[in-house]
Amino acid sequence: TQKNPLVPQGKKPLILSVDNLNYSSVVNGDGIATRLTLNDQGEVQAVYTDSEGHDLTGAYDIVPVLNVFIQEHPDFSLGGARGIISLSGVNGAFGYDLSEETSASAQENQDTVRAIAQKLTEDGWQFACAGYSYTYMSDMSYEGLQQDITQWKNTIESLVGQTDILMYPYGAEVD
């Protein structure tokens, strides 16, 4: 059954989705943020490495930019809503390697991702599953899709909390 969102008179609905926020293909010097972090006040910020190799922390990516905008324009966000962040898992989350096979600090990284996810949830962000492998789900067998989602639940959902949102990688829906 189709349900239309309830939007106050004079407001327009906006659905913002951020696809696979893991920063896996970002390299210092690309001119964009390399990971999310929590600052001394516990706010989510992005880490950006400038051309001289200095790490700067601030509103350098979508999450902290939108948070700052909403602080300055609270009427923009109905009920404090932000957006939906999809995560896969194969390349970590929020710029942190979560694999115990490839990262000596996997447990510390998992704790960091959990803390960032908790703050994002408190701020009004939601999370979506993009499968663990972030591959075309339309090319997977039913059993392969089940296995991929189970692996996501065991690694990412355990850090960000339950979600009922699925975002198909590359927009490739399944039958």
C-alpha positions as CSV (number, residue, x, y, z in Angstrom):
1,T,0.0,0.0,0.0
2,Q,1.4,3.4,-1.0
3,K,1.7,5.8,1.8
4,N,2.4,9.5,1.2
5,P,4.6,11.2,3.8
6,L,3.0,13.6,6.1
7,V,4.6,17.0,5.5
8,P,3.6,20.2,7.1
9,Q,2.0,22.9,5.0
10,G,4.6,24.9,3.1
11,K,7.3,22.3,3.5
12,K,8.8,20.0,0.8
13,P,10.0,16.4,1.5
14,L,13.6,15.6,0.8
15,I,15.1,12.2,1.0
16,L,18.9,12.3,1.3
17,S,20.9,9.1,0.9
18,V,24.6,8.6,1.2
19,D,25.8,5.5,-0.6
20,N,28.4,3.2,1.0
21,L,30.2,5.6,3.3
22,N,33.4,3.7,3.8
23,Y,36.1,6.0,2.2
24,S,37.8,2.9,0.9
25,S,38.9,4.4,-2.5
26,V,40.0,7.7,-1.0
27,V,43.7,8.4,-0.8
28,N,45.3,11.3,1.1
29,G,45.9,14.0,-1.4
30,D,42.7,13.3,-3.3
31,G,41.3,16.6,-1.9
32,I,38.5,15.0,0.0
33,A,37.9,13.6,3.5
34,T,39.4,10.2,4.4
35,R,37.3,9.2,7.4
36,L,34.8,10.4,10.0
37,T,35.8,11.0,13.6
38,L,34.4,12.4,16.9
39,N,35.9,15.7,18.0
40,D,36.6,16.7,21.6
41,Q,32.9,17.7,22.0
42,G,31.7,14.4,20.7
43,E,30.5,15.8,17.4
44,V,30.9,13.9,14.2
45,Q,33.6,15.5,11.9
46,A,35.5,14.5,8.8
47,V,39.3,14.2,8.6
48,Y,40.9,15.8,5.6
49,T,44.6,15.8,4.8
50,D,45.8,19.0,3.2
51,S,48.4,19.3,0.5
52,E,51.2,19.6,3.1
53,G,50.1,16.3,4.8
54,H,48.4,17.9,7.8
55,D,45.2,16.2,9.1
56,L,42.4,18.7,9.6
57,T,39.2,17.9,11.3
58,G,36.0,19.7,10.5
59,A,33.0,19.9,8.1
60,Y,34.8,18.4,5.1
61,D,32.1,15.9,4.0
62,I,28.3,15.4,3.7
63,V,27.7,14.4,7.3
64,P,29.3,17.3,9.2
65,V,28.3,19.8,6.5
66,L,24.7,18.9,6.8
67,N,24.9,18.9,10.6
68,V,26.4,22.4,10.6
69,F,23.7,23.6,8.1
70,I,20.9,22.2,10.3
71,Q,22.4,23.9,13.4
72,E,22.3,27.2,11.4
73,H,18.9,26.5,9.8
74,P,16.9,24.3,12.2
75,D,13.7,24.7,10.2
76,F,15.3,22.8,7.3
77,S,15.0,19.5,9.2
78,L,11.6,18.2,10.3
79,G,12.0,16.6,13.7
80,G,15.8,16.6,13.4
81,A,15.8,14.1,10.5
82,R,19.1,14.0,8.5
83,G,19.5,11.3,5.9
84,I,20.2,7.6,5.3
85,I,23.7,6.3,5.2
86,S,24.3,2.9,3.5
87,L,27.2,0.8,4.5
88,S,28.7,-2.4,3.1
89,G,31.4,-3.9,5.1
90,V,34.0,-5.4,2.9
91,N,36.1,-2.2,2.9
92,G,35.2,-1.1,6.4
93,A,33.0,1.7,7.5
94,F,33.5,5.5,7.9
95,G,37.1,5.1,6.9
96,Y,38.1,2.4,9.3
97,D,39.3,-1.1,8.4
98,L,37.2,-3.6,10.4
99,S,38.9,-6.8,9.3
100,E,40.9,-8.6,11.9
101,E,42.9,-10.2,9.0
102,T,44.1,-6.9,7.6
103,S,44.1,-4.5,10.5
104,A,46.1,-4.7,13.8
105,S,43.7,-2.2,15.3
106,A,40.4,-3.9,14.1
107,Q,38.9,-4.0,17.6
108,E,39.7,-0.3,18.3
109,N,38.3,0.5,14.8
110,Q,35.1,-1.4,15.6
111,D,34.7,0.6,18.8
112,T,35.3,3.9,16.9
113,V,32.7,3.0,14.3
114,R,30.2,2.0,17.0
115,A,30.7,5.3,18.8
116,I,30.4,7.3,15.5
117,A,27.3,5.4,14.6
118,Q,25.7,6.0,18.0
119,K,26.3,9.7,17.6
120,L,24.9,9.7,14.1
121,T,21.8,7.9,15.3
122,E,21.4,10.5,18.1
123,D,21.7,13.2,15.5
124,G,18.9,11.8,13.4
125,W,20.8,9.8,10.8
126,Q,19.6,6.3,9.8
127,F,21.5,3.4,8.4
128,A,20.9,1.1,5.5
129,C,22.4,-2.2,4.5
130,A,24.2,-2.3,1.1
131,G,25.2,-5.9,1.6
132,Y,28.6,-6.9,2.9
133,S,30.4,-7.3,-0.4
134,Y,28.9,-4.2,-2.2
135,T,28.4,-6.2,-5.4
136,Y,25.5,-6.4,-7.8
137,M,22.8,-8.2,-5.8
138,S,21.0,-8.9,-9.1
139,D,23.9,-11.2,-10.1
140,M,23.8,-13.2,-6.8
141,S,22.1,-16.5,-6.2
142,Y,19.5,-16.5,-3.5
143,E,21.9,-18.4,-1.2
144,G,24.7,-16.0,-2.1
145,L,22.5,-13.0,-1.2
146,Q,21.4,-14.6,2.1
147,Q,25.1,-15.2,2.9
148,D,26.1,-11.6,2.0
149,I,23.3,-10.1,4.1
150,T,24.1,-12.4,7.0
151,Q,27.8,-11.4,6.9
152,W,26.7,-7.7,6.9
153,K,24.5,-8.3,9.9
154,N,27.3,-10.0,11.8
155,T,29.9,-7.2,11.0
156,I,28.1,-3.9,10.3
157,E,24.7,-4.2,12.0
158,S,26.5,-5.3,15.2
159,L,28.1,-1.8,15.1
160,V,25.4,0.5,13.8
161,G,22.3,-1.2,15.1
162,Q,19.4,-2.9,13.3
163,T,18.0,-1.4,10.1
164,D,15.1,-2.3,7.9
165,I,16.4,-0.4,4.9
166,L,18.2,-2.1,2.0
167,M,20.0,0.0,-0.6
168,Y,21.0,-2.0,-3.7
169,P,24.6,-1.5,-4.7
170,Y,24.7,0.4,-8.0
171,G,20.9,0.5,-8.0
172,A,20.7,-3.1,-9.3
173,E,17.5,-4.4,-7.8
174,V,16.7,-8.0,-7.3
175,D,13.5,-9.8,-8.5
